[in-house]
């Protein structure tokens, strides 16, 4: 038996496949650069009007540092038992969007963190990449 078969298979995902996977997720991690180095926070996410969206507190560190800045949002789904899963990274510019310009589905986004999450953030996508790891052969 080929030793590589037992390790599973890693494959690049097309942008179309990446967006298809993102339509069914709820949580991702937003990363950005600060003067002190990288920062990462979990957020609830949704896809609407061809962009990735999240809501956060209007005076949060995330809003203050990301307004018009480059961010990366990583979303994944893992199955440790099967040693399989996928990961998608969306990179782009984070823009705060006024309530009147926010698609309806974004207003319905359920946020897990307590408190006011009235800042609607759209990630104007510059790149979307992903990989899928399929389980090893039995």
C-alpha positions as CSV (number, residue, x, y, z in Angstrom):
1,X,0.0,0.0,0.0
2,X,1.2,3.5,-0.9
3,X,2.2,5.3,2.3
4,X,0.8,8.6,1.1
5,X,-2.7,7.1,0.7
6,X,-3.0,6.5,4.4
7,X,-2.3,10.2,5.1
8,X,-5.3,11.5,3.2
9,X,-5.3,14.0,0.3
10,X,-4.9,17.8,0.4
11,X,-6.5,19.7,-2.5
12,X,-6.8,23.3,-3.4
13,X,-10.4,24.6,-3.6
14,X,-11.7,26.9,-6.4
15,X,-13.1,30.3,-5.4
16,X,-16.6,29.0,-6.3
17,X,-16.1,26.0,-4.0
18,X,-14.9,28.3,-1.2
19,X,-17.9,30.6,-1.5
20,X,-20.2,27.6,-1.5
21,X,-18.7,26.4,1.8
22,X,-18.9,29.8,3.4
23,X,-22.7,30.0,2.8
24,X,-23.3,27.4,5.6
25,X,-20.9,28.7,8.3
26,X,-21.5,30.8,11.4
27,X,-18.1,31.5,12.9
28,X,-14.7,32.7,11.6
29,X,-11.7,34.5,12.8
30,X,-10.7,38.0,11.6
31,X,-7.0,38.8,11.6
32,X,-5.4,42.2,11.1
33,X,-2.0,43.9,11.8
34,X,-1.6,46.3,14.6
35,X,1.4,48.4,15.7
36,X,2.0,45.7,18.3
37,X,1.7,42.8,15.9
38,X,-1.0,40.5,14.6
39,X,-4.5,40.4,16.2
40,X,-7.2,37.8,15.8
41,X,-10.7,37.6,17.1
42,X,-13.6,35.2,16.5
43,X,-16.7,36.6,14.9
44,X,-20.0,35.4,13.5
45,X,-20.0,35.6,9.7
46,X,-22.4,35.5,6.8
47,X,-22.3,35.8,3.0
48,X,-24.4,38.4,1.3
49,X,-24.2,40.3,-2.0
50,X,-21.0,38.6,-3.0
51,X,-19.1,39.6,0.2
52,X,-18.3,38.3,3.6
53,X,-20.0,40.2,6.5
54,X,-19.8,40.3,10.3
55,X,-21.2,42.5,13.0
56,X,-19.3,43.9,15.9
57,X,-19.4,46.5,18.6
58,X,-19.2,50.0,17.1
59,X,-16.3,51.1,19.4
60,X,-14.5,47.8,19.4
61,X,-10.8,47.4,18.8
62,X,-11.7,45.5,15.6
63,X,-13.6,48.5,14.2
64,X,-11.0,51.0,15.3
65,X,-8.1,49.1,13.7
66,X,-9.9,47.7,10.6
67,X,-11.9,50.6,9.2
68,X,-10.7,50.7,5.6
69,X,-7.8,48.3,6.5
70,X,-6.7,45.0,5.1
71,X,-8.0,41.9,7.0
72,X,-8.0,38.2,6.6
73,X,-10.9,36.0,7.7
74,X,-10.3,32.3,8.2
75,X,-13.2,29.9,8.4
76,X,-12.8,26.2,8.7
77,X,-14.7,22.9,9.4
78,X,-12.7,20.1,10.9
79,X,-13.5,16.4,11.7
80,X,-10.7,15.2,13.9
81,X,-12.1,11.7,14.1
82,X,-11.8,11.3,10.3
83,X,-8.7,13.6,10.0
84,X,-10.5,15.6,7.4
85,X,-11.8,19.1,6.9
86,X,-11.5,22.3,4.9
87,X,-10.2,25.8,5.4
88,X,-11.0,29.0,3.5
89,X,-9.3,32.4,3.8
90,X,-10.9,35.6,2.6
91,X,-8.6,38.6,2.3
92,X,-9.7,42.1,1.6
93,X,-10.6,45.5,2.9
94,X,-12.9,45.9,5.9
95,X,-15.5,48.6,5.4
96,X,-18.0,49.8,7.9
97,X,-21.4,50.0,6.2
98,X,-24.3,52.2,7.2
99,X,-27.5,50.4,8.2
100,X,-29.5,51.5,5.1
101,X,-26.9,49.9,2.8
102,X,-26.7,46.6,4.7
103,X,-28.4,43.6,3.0
104,X,-31.4,42.2,4.9
105,X,-29.7,38.9,5.8
106,X,-26.9,40.7,7.6
107,X,-29.3,42.3,10.0
108,X,-30.5,38.8,10.9
109,X,-27.0,37.5,11.6
110,X,-27.0,36.0,15.1
111,X,-24.1,37.1,17.1
112,X,-22.9,34.9,20.0
113,X,-21.1,37.6,22.0
114,X,-23.2,39.7,24.4
115,X,-23.6,43.4,23.9
116,X,-24.4,45.7,21.1
117,X,-23.2,44.5,17.7
118,X,-24.4,47.4,15.5
119,X,-21.3,48.0,13.4
120,X,-21.9,46.1,10.1
121,X,-18.6,45.2,8.4
122,X,-18.2,44.1,4.8
123,X,-15.0,42.5,3.6
124,X,-14.5,43.7,0.1
125,X,-12.8,40.6,-1.1
126,X,-9.5,40.8,-2.9
127,X,-8.7,37.1,-2.7
128,X,-10.4,33.9,-1.6
129,X,-8.4,30.6,-1.2
130,X,-9.1,27.3,0.3
131,X,-8.0,23.7,0.8
132,X,-9.7,20.5,1.6
133,X,-8.2,17.5,3.4
134,X,-10.0,14.3,2.6
135,X,-9.8,11.4,5.0
136,X,-7.2,8.7,4.6
137,X,-8.2,5.5,2.8
138,X,-9.4,2.7,5.1
